């Protein structure tokens, strides 16, 4: 991963195969050098402290990553300000799937043509239809504030459109 245009790696570090984001002095972005169009992303993440904020970016969309204090945001797939998406974000599923701050969580994010899904700890928490940005793009980690960690990040390209 490399730095993003609007980001910096100064708040990111790597130790023992874990990417650590500590955002006391601002946010940052990391993104893949390779671009992906249709893919399945699997990763683990954890909130080291409550009140942290992060996101996973792909094709100009974001899967929000916030802990219990902002449970409405966890696993939600969002687009640009003026983009209206056919989104189903199941907050009850998020409440059942979420683990406490400090424990490792898993995300599976699937982007396939105009369809996307976000799975939290094996539970489908958000689906979106009608994604407009279908061009390949980098996949990235965003840290806004707080302290988060990421590990076991794997991306598998998908060959067919949904």
Secondary structure as GFF3:
##gff-version 3
##sequence-region A 1 162
A	DSSP	beta_strand	2	3	.	.	.	ID=ss1
A	DSSP	beta_strand	12	15	.	.	.	ID=ss2
A	DSSP	beta_strand	18	23	.	.	.	ID=ss3
A	DSSP	beta_strand	28	31	.	.	.	ID=ss4
A	DSSP	beta_strand	39	47	.	.	.	ID=ss5
A	DSSP	beta_strand	53	58	.	.	.	ID=ss6
A	DSSP	beta_strand	61	66	.	.	.	ID=ss7
A	DSSP	three_ten_helix	68	73	.	.	.	ID=ss8
A	DSSP	beta_strand	77	78	.	.	.	ID=ss9
A	DSSP	beta_strand	86	89	.	.	.	ID=ss10
A	DSSP	alpha_helix	91	97	.	.	.	ID=ss11
A	DSSP	beta_strand	105	112	.	.	.	ID=ss12
A	DSSP	beta_strand	115	120	.	.	.	ID=ss13
A	DSSP	beta_strand	123	129	.	.	.	ID=ss14
A	DSSP	beta_strand	139	157	.	.	.	ID=ss15
###
